[in-house]
Amino acid sequence: MRGSDLVRAVLGPSLMAALPLGGAMAQEDGAAAPPDLMSFAQGVLPLSVEMEGADMRVDMTAAIGLIDGNPLRFSMTAKPGTPGDAVTLTYALPAPTQFTRFAVPGVFETPSPSQTFFAEVAISGATGSPDGPWLPLASGRLSVHDEKGMQTDLALAPDQPEVRWVRVRLSDGVSIERDKTFFEFSEVIGEGTQQEAETNTHFGGVWKGRGVKLELAQEGAVVSGCYDATGRLDGTVEGRVLRALGHDAAGIPSQFILIATREDTLRGLRSANGAPFKPYDGDAVDGPSVCPAPEPPRLGCGSVIHGIGFDYDSDAIRPASRPLIERLHAGLAGEGAARIEIVGHASSEGAAEYNRGLSQRRAQSVVAALVGLGLDGGRLSATGRGEDEPIASNDDEAGRSLNRRVEVRCAG
């Protein structure tokens, strides 16, 4: 039996046309909420910002803020507008998606007469082009929440289509005490079913953006490279998104969540030394290597892997992760370690004990896949740490997606 056939036997049958990410099964007590499919860290890419009426100076930073997974990080207009003005933000989804719920969390007013929360929200979707035609998906008018943790569900349009692009239009204000006001907003949550995205293979090359230069090498779903001349990074790709960890010569860590486009642009988020994530945009450039000692992408002892995907609330490894499991097997087969521990980690969503048990089962699934490919099961063990050992903040989806990981620890 070939290696790919062994993995298929362990991981299960081929993927159905639409992989159910949220709502595939009843949510158990203590389980996390279904995945937010309107999140940059899940592969949603801002495409454009348009304004009707006054130029309120809404940019791509605000567009990412609307899908950053942090309901308490408010931002939107840099210039004031009137109730008749509006802003429309267009996003590309990583794969065809059918939504079953839209909601807005954290509707709170800044205590200032010159600021108000956007009140009118209209969401539409397109199937064939980012230029439309646009079909209504959901809409609603917001009012201030009484306490933290609340969400306002938007009214869904009937007969939800499967869409590839989403457009969010924001207008009017919850309270306006003067003719012109600054507008703010939290985020849009979207739940539903989504097909698996193809692995993004466009990360290789040299990228130049404000304040940072990256050089990346990619082999399948595994990426390595450098940044800021002396920083070394390693990461893995899941669908459209690269999640990578790095450190510079002084040992200061950085974390990256990046999306490379076919148009030779790199858009993403970066956190340096534990600071909040900030947007990063880069363009592909020609030029000499910026890495002092480039190393090829590899997986094995010491690897931190974010690209192994699991079904929602399940320990079933997604079929798209087969190549990554095979790469991990190949790397570990060449290691001389006597003991190899596969450690599963979770974000803080859901109850702590539930997360610990789920991360244990997921680590065991990885071990089973590696044994199925021929590794000696006597050398392998599985451990679930749950949410006990975060490497990033759980305040937004960028950090939470980095905390959901598999680590390979070797001894002997």
C-alpha positions in Angstrom: 0.0 0.0 0.0 1.4 3.4 -0.9 2.0 6.1 1.7 -0.9 8.3 0.4 -3.2 5.2 0.6 -2.2 4.6 4.2 -3.0 8.2 5.2 -6.3 7.9 3.4 -7.1 4.8 5.4 -6.4 6.6 8.6 -7.9 10.0 7.8 -11.1 8.8 6.3 -12.9 9.0 2.9 -12.7 11.8 0.4 -14.0 15.2 1.2 -17.7 15.9 0.4 -18.5 18.8 -1.9 -19.2 21.1 1.1 -17.2 20.5 4.3 -19.4 21.3 7.3 -17.4 23.5 9.6 -20.1 24.7 12.0 -23.3 22.9 12.5 -22.2 19.5 11.3 -23.1 18.1 14.7 -24.9 19.2 17.8 -22.6 21.4 19.9 -21.6 19.5 23.1 -21.6 21.1 26.5 -18.4 23.1 26.9 -17.5 23.1 23.2 -16.5 26.2 21.4 -18.8 28.1 19.2 -18.8 27.2 15.4 -15.9 28.8 13.5 -16.2 32.4 12.4 -16.0 32.2 8.6 -15.8 36.0 8.3 -12.3 36.2 9.8 -9.0 37.2 8.3 -7.2 34.4 10.2 -9.5 32.0 8.5 -8.6 33.3 5.0 -11.0 36.2 4.3 -9.2 38.8 2.3 -10.2 42.5 2.1 -10.4 43.6 -1.5 -11.8 47.2 -1.6 -13.3 50.0 0.4 -15.8 52.4 -1.2 -17.6 55.4 0.3 -20.9 57.0 -0.6 -21.0 60.7 0.2 -18.2 62.2 2.3 -14.7 60.7 2.2 -14.5 59.4 5.7 -11.0 58.0 5.1 -11.7 54.3 5.7 -8.7 52.2 4.7 -7.6 48.5 4.6 -6.6 48.7 8.3 -10.2 49.3 9.2 -11.3 46.6 6.7 -9.1 44.0 8.5 -10.4 45.4 11.9 -13.9 44.4 10.9 -12.8 40.7 10.5 -10.1 40.5 13.2 -12.1 38.5 15.7 -11.9 41.1 18.4 -15.3 42.6 19.3 -13.8 45.2 21.6 -11.3 46.7 19.2 -13.2 49.6 17.6 -12.1 51.4 14.5 -13.6 52.7 11.2 -13.7 56.3 10.0 -10.7 58.6 10.2 -12.9 61.6 9.1 -16.4 62.5 10.2 -19.5 61.9 8.1 -23.3 62.4 8.2 -26.1 59.9 8.7 -26.6 59.8 4.9 -23.0 58.7 4.2 -22.0 55.0 3.9 -19.0 52.8 3.6 -19.0 49.5 1.7 -16.2 46.9 2.3 -15.7 44.0 -0.1 -14.1 40.7 0.9 -13.0 37.5 -0.9 -13.7 34.2 0.8 -11.2 31.4 0.6 -13.7 28.9 -0.8 -17.5 28.7 -1.7 -19.5 29.4 1.5 -23.1 29.1 2.5 -23.9 31.2 5.6 -26.4 30.2 8.2 -25.9 33.1 10.6 -24.5 36.6 10.6 -24.1 38.6 13.9 -22.5 41.8 15.2 -20.9 41.6 18.7 -19.8 44.3 21.1 -22.2 47.2 20.1 -21.1 49.9 22.5 -21.0 53.7 22.3 -17.8 55.6 23.0 -18.7 58.3 25.6 -18.3 61.2 23.2 -20.8 63.3 21.4 -18.5 63.3 18.3 -18.6 59.5 17.8 -21.2 56.9 17.3 -21.5 53.2 16.3 -22.7 52.4 12.8 -26.4 51.4 13.0 -27.4 50.0 9.7 -25.7 46.8 8.4 -26.5 45.2 5.0 -24.6 42.2 3.8 -24.7 40.8 0.3 -22.8 38.1 -1.6 -21.6 37.2 -5.1 -21.0 33.9 -6.7 -19.2 34.6 -10.0 -17.2 37.8 -9.7 -16.1 40.4 -7.0 -18.0 42.9 -9.1 -21.4 41.2 -8.6 -24.2 40.7 -9.3 -24.8 41.0 -5.5 -27.5 39.0 -3.7 -28.9 39.9 -0.3 -27.6 37.8 2.5 -28.5 39.6 5.8 -29.4 43.0 7.2 -30.4 44.7 10.5 -30.3 47.8 12.6 -28.2 47.8 15.7 -28.8 49.1 19.2 -26.4 49.3 22.1 -25.7 46.1 24.1 -26.4 46.0 27.8 -23.3 44.0 28.7 -20.1 42.5 27.2 -20.4 39.2 25.4 -23.7 40.0 23.7 -24.3 39.6 19.9 -27.0 41.0 17.6 -28.1 38.5 15.0 -28.9 40.0 11.6 -32.0 38.9 9.7 -31.1 36.3 7.0 -32.4 36.6 3.5 -34.3 33.5 2.3 -32.7 30.9 0.0 -29.0 31.6 1.0 -26.7 31.1 -2.0 -23.2 29.7 -1.9 -21.0 32.7 -2.4 -17.3 33.5 -3.0 -17.4 37.2 -2.2 -19.1 39.2 0.6 -19.9 42.9 0.7 -20.7 44.7 3.9 -22.4 48.1 3.8 -22.5 50.3 6.9 -24.5 53.5 7.3 -26.3 55.8 9.8 -25.5 55.8 13.5 -26.9 54.5 16.7 -27.0 58.1 18.1 -25.9 61.3 16.4 -25.8 64.5 18.4 -24.3 66.7 15.7 -24.4 67.1 12.0 -21.1 65.3 11.4 -19.7 62.5 13.5 -17.0 59.8 13.5 -18.3 56.3 13.1 -17.0 53.1 14.7 -17.7 49.4 14.4 -16.6 46.1 16.0 -16.8 43.2 13.5 -19.1 40.9 11.6 -19.4 37.2 12.6 -20.4 34.7 9.9 -21.2 31.0 10.5 -22.1 28.3 8.0 -20.6 25.6 5.8 -17.5 26.1 3.6 -15.7 24.0 1.1 -12.0 23.4 1.8 -9.8 25.9 0.2 -6.9 24.8 -2.0 -3.4 25.1 -0.5 -2.0 28.6 -1.3 1.3 28.0 -3.1 2.2 31.7 -3.8 4.3 32.5 -0.7 7.8 31.9 -2.2 9.9 35.0 -3.0 11.0 38.3 -1.6 8.4 40.7 -0.3 8.8 44.3 0.6 6.4 46.2 2.8 6.5 49.2 5.2 9.2 48.5 7.8 9.8 44.9 7.0 11.3 42.7 4.2 10.5 39.0 4.0 12.1 36.2 2.0 10.1 33.0 1.9 10.7 29.5 0.5 7.7 27.2 0.1 7.5 23.4 -0.4 3.9 22.3 -0.4 2.3 23.5 2.8 5.7 24.1 4.6 7.3 27.5 4.6 10.6 28.9 5.9 12.4 32.2 5.5 13.7 35.3 7.2 12.5 38.9 8.0 14.1 42.1 9.1 17.5 40.9 7.8 18.2 38.7 10.9 14.9 37.1 11.8 14.2 33.5 11.1 10.7 32.2 10.6 9.0 28.8 10.0 5.4 28.1 9.3 2.7 26.0 7.6 -0.1 26.8 5.3 -3.7 25.8 5.8 -5.9 26.6 2.9 -5.2 30.2 2.0 -3.4 31.2 5.2 0.2 31.0 6.3 0.8 31.0 10.1 4.4 31.4 11.0 6.5 32.0 14.1 9.9 33.7 14.1 12.6 35.3 16.2 15.4 37.7 15.5 19.1 37.6 16.4 18.3 39.0 19.9 15.6 36.3 20.5 12.7 38.7 20.2 9.7 36.7 18.8 7.3 37.7 16.0 4.1 36.0 14.8 2.8 36.2 11.3 -0.6 35.5 9.6 -0.2 36.0 5.9 -2.2 35.6 2.7 -0.4 35.8 -0.7 -2.4 36.6 -3.8 -2.0 35.7 -7.4 -1.4 39.4 -8.0 1.9 39.3 -6.2 0.8 41.0 -3.1 1.2 39.8 0.5 -1.4 40.9 3.1 -1.3 40.0 6.7 -1.0 40.6 10.4 2.2 40.7 12.5 2.8 40.8 16.2 6.3 41.6 17.5 7.3 40.7 21.0 3.7 40.0 22.1 2.3 43.4 21.0 -1.1 43.5 19.4 -1.3 42.4 15.8 -0.8 45.1 13.2 -1.6 45.0 9.5 1.3 44.2 7.1 1.2 44.7 3.3 4.0 43.8 1.0 4.7 43.5 -2.7 6.8 40.9 -4.6 10.1 42.5 -5.5 13.1 41.4 -7.6 16.5 41.5 -5.9 19.2 39.5 -4.0 18.5 37.2 -1.1 17.9 38.9 2.2 18.4 35.7 4.3 21.9 35.4 5.8 21.7 31.5 5.7 18.5 30.3 4.0 17.3 26.9 5.2 14.9 24.7 3.3 11.4 24.2 4.7 11.2 21.1 7.0 9.1 19.4 9.5 10.3 17.2 12.3 11.5 17.4 15.9 10.8 20.9 17.3 8.2 21.8 14.7 5.2 23.9 15.6 2.5 23.0 13.1 -0.7 25.1 12.4 -1.7 23.6 9.1 -3.2 20.3 10.3 -6.9 20.9 10.1 -9.6 19.1 12.0 -13.4 19.0 11.5 -15.3 21.3 13.8 -15.5 20.0 17.3 -13.9 16.7 16.2 -10.6 14.8 16.1 -11.1 13.9 12.5 -8.1 15.2 10.4 -9.3 16.9 7.2 -8.3 15.1 4.0 -6.5 18.3 2.8 -4.0 17.8 5.6 -2.7 14.5 4.1 0.3 16.1 2.4 1.3 17.8 5.6 1.1 14.5 7.6 3.2 12.8 5.0 5.8 15.6 5.2 5.9 15.2 9.0 6.3 11.5 8.7 9.2 11.9 6.3 10.9 14.3 8.6 10.4 12.2 11.7 11.5 9.0 9.9 14.9 10.5 9.5 15.2 11.6 13.2 17.2 9.5 15.7 15.0 10.4 18.7 14.0 7.6 20.9 10.8 9.3 22.0 8.5 11.6 20.0 5.7 13.4 21.7 2.9 14.9 19.7 1.3 17.7 21.7 -2.1 19.2 20.9 -3.0 22.7 21.9 -6.3 24.7 21.8 -7.5 28.3 22.1 -9.5 29.5 25.0 -12.9 29.1 23.3 -15.0 26.5 25.1 -14.5 25.0 28.6 -11.0 24.3 29.7 -11.6 20.6 30.5 -13.4 20.1 27.2 -10.5 21.7 25.3 -8.0 19.6 27.0 -9.8 16.4 26.1 -10.3 17.5 22.5 -6.6 18.4 22.1 -5.7 15.0 23.5 -7.9 13.2 21.0 -6.5 15.3 18.1 -2.9 14.6 19.1 -3.8 10.9 19.2 -5.3 11.2 15.7 -1.9 12.6 14.5 -0.1 9.8 16.2 -2.4 7.2 14.5 -1.8 8.8 11.1 2.0 8.7 11.6 1.9 5.0 12.7 -0.3 4.2 9.7 2.5 5.6 7.5 5.1 3.3 9.2 6.5 5.1 12.2 7.2 2.9 15.2 4.3 3.4 17.6 6.5 2.6 20.5 8.4 5.8 19.9 5.3 8.0 19.7 3.0 9.4 22.4 0.2 11.9 22.4 -0.5 14.7 25.0 -3.3 17.2 25.1 -2.5 20.6 26.8 -5.8 22.3 25.8 -5.6 26.0 26.4 -2.9 25.8 29.2 0.1 26.9 27.1 -0.9 29.8 24.8 1.7 31.3 22.5 -0.5 34.3 21.6 -3.3 36.4 23.0 -6.8 34.8 22.9 -8.4 38.3 22.5 -8.7 38.0 18.7 -8.9 35.3 16.1 -5.4 35.9 14.9 -4.0 34.9 18.3 -6.5 32.1 18.8 -5.7 30.6 15.5 -2.0 30.5 16.5 -2.8 28.9 19.8 -4.6 26.0 18.0 -1.5 24.0 17.0 0.4 20.7 17.1 3.9 20.6 18.5 6.5 17.9 18.0 8.8 17.3 21.0 11.6 14.8 20.9 14.0 13.3 23.5 16.7 10.7 23.6 
